[in-house]
Amino acid sequence: MAPLKPEDLLPGEQYVLRKNANAVIDVREAGLSRLPFDGLMGAVGMRGEEAVGGRLHLTNLRLVFRSHAVNRVRGTFSVFLPCVEEIRNTSSGVTRRVTVSTAVQEFTFVVWGVPRLIDTVDRYRAGFDDAHLPEVATRVLAEPWKVGDGLQRLRPP
């Protein structure tokens, strides 16, 4: 999957970087069936979780996760930088993880280069405060389809 294209960006948004990443989801919350190897997931710190493969894109305005086609759950979602309260290293054992917290939700990604990613996100979000939220809302309302529909479970054939 290539970097975000200009037509994927909101008005005034600029592309910063792209990382191969997995969005970590709760298997039960997503309504997924268990896989034969689920019992082994605890060995890598992912008991009851599944890693949805894809790309994590950072712009000057948001984090955008896009899954790739080889997943039981697919889609795109955005986390807007003014809404990020904290981004922290939640790595465990050999699994490199970063968790992004907002006031209402946490998003965890398995990704290499956690310290650089945290530093880059923190640098861009430092320019935002609550006064920027109306501006961000205006950009989203102008082209809401660019934000993504979230992750959707594939229906069995």
C-alpha positions in Angstrom: 0.0 0.0 0.0 1.5 3.4 -1.0 1.6 6.5 1.0 -1.6 8.5 1.3 -2.4 10.2 -2.0 -3.3 13.9 -2.2 -7.0 12.9 -2.8 -6.9 11.0 0.6 -6.0 14.1 2.5 -8.3 16.6 4.2 -8.0 20.3 3.2 -4.7 21.7 4.4 -3.4 18.2 5.5 0.2 17.2 4.8 1.6 13.7 4.7 4.4 13.0 7.2 5.3 9.3 7.4 4.2 5.7 6.8 4.9 2.6 9.0 4.0 -1.0 8.4 1.8 -1.8 11.4 -0.8 -4.0 12.9 -3.8 -2.6 14.7 -4.5 -4.7 17.8 -8.2 -5.6 18.3 -10.0 -7.6 20.9 -11.2 -10.8 19.3 -14.5 -11.0 21.3 -15.3 -7.3 20.8 -14.9 -7.7 17.0 -17.2 -10.8 17.0 -14.5 -13.1 15.6 -14.2 -16.8 16.1 -11.1 -18.2 17.8 -8.3 -19.5 15.6 -6.5 -22.8 16.2 -3.4 -21.1 17.4 -5.1 -18.6 19.7 -3.7 -20.3 22.8 -0.2 -19.3 21.7 -1.0 -15.6 21.4 -0.3 -15.1 25.1 3.4 -16.0 24.5 3.7 -12.7 22.5 1.6 -10.6 24.9 -1.6 -10.8 22.8 -4.0 -13.1 24.7 -7.5 -12.6 23.4 -6.2 -10.1 20.7 -5.7 -10.2 17.0 -3.3 -8.1 14.9 -4.9 -6.6 11.9 -2.1 -6.0 9.3 -1.8 -2.8 7.4 -0.2 0.6 7.3 -0.2 3.4 9.9 0.1 6.9 8.2 0.9 10.1 10.1 -0.1 13.4 8.7 0.2 16.8 10.4 -3.5 16.3 11.5 -4.1 12.6 12.3 -3.0 9.0 12.4 -4.6 6.9 9.7 -4.7 3.1 9.9 -5.5 1.2 6.7 -5.7 -2.6 6.8 -4.5 -4.7 3.9 -6.6 -7.3 2.2 -5.4 -10.4 4.1 -7.3 -9.9 7.3 -10.6 -11.1 8.9 -11.3 -7.5 9.7 -10.7 -4.7 7.2 -11.0 -1.0 6.9 -9.7 2.4 7.7 -9.8 4.7 10.8 -8.4 8.0 11.9 -7.2 9.3 15.2 -7.0 13.1 15.2 -3.9 14.5 16.8 -5.8 17.2 18.8 -7.7 14.3 20.5 -4.6 12.4 21.5 -4.0 12.7 25.2 -1.1 10.4 25.3 1.0 8.1 23.1 3.2 5.6 25.0 5.5 2.6 24.5 3.6 -0.5 25.6 6.0 -3.0 24.2 6.2 -6.4 25.9 8.8 -9.1 25.3 9.6 -9.2 21.6 6.4 -7.4 20.6 7.0 -3.7 19.8 3.7 -1.8 20.6 2.6 1.8 20.9 -0.7 2.8 22.5 -2.5 6.0 21.6 -5.0 7.3 24.2 -7.9 9.7 23.6 -10.5 10.8 26.2 -12.8 7.9 25.1 -10.7 5.2 23.5 -7.3 3.5 23.2 -5.7 2.3 20.0 -2.7 -0.1 20.1 -0.4 -0.8 17.2 2.3 -3.3 16.8 5.0 -1.4 15.0 8.8 -1.2 14.7 10.5 2.1 15.6 8.3 3.0 18.5 10.5 5.7 20.0 10.8 7.6 16.7 7.1 7.2 16.1 6.2 8.6 19.6 8.6 11.5 19.1 7.2 12.4 15.7 3.6 12.2 16.8 4.3 14.2 19.9 6.1 16.9 17.9 3.1 17.3 15.6 0.4 17.1 18.3 2.3 19.8 20.4 0.9 22.4 17.9 -2.7 21.6 18.8 -4.9 22.5 21.7 -8.7 22.5 22.3 -9.0 25.8 20.3 -8.0 23.8 17.2 -10.9 21.4 17.5 -13.5 23.6 15.5 -10.9 23.9 12.7 -10.4 20.2 12.6 -14.2 19.6 12.7 -14.6 21.9 9.7 -12.0 20.0 7.7 -13.6 16.7 8.5 -17.2 17.9 7.7 -15.9 19.2 4.3 -14.9 15.6 3.3 -16.0 13.1 5.9 -15.5 10.0 3.7 -11.7 10.5 4.0 -11.8 9.7 7.7 -12.7 6.0 7.2 -15.5 3.8 8.2 -13.6 1.9 10.9 -12.7 -1.7 10.9 -15.4 -4.1 9.7 -15.6 -7.9 10.2 -15.8 -9.8 6.9 -19.0 -11.7 6.5 -18.6 -15.5 6.0 -19.5 -16.6 2.4 
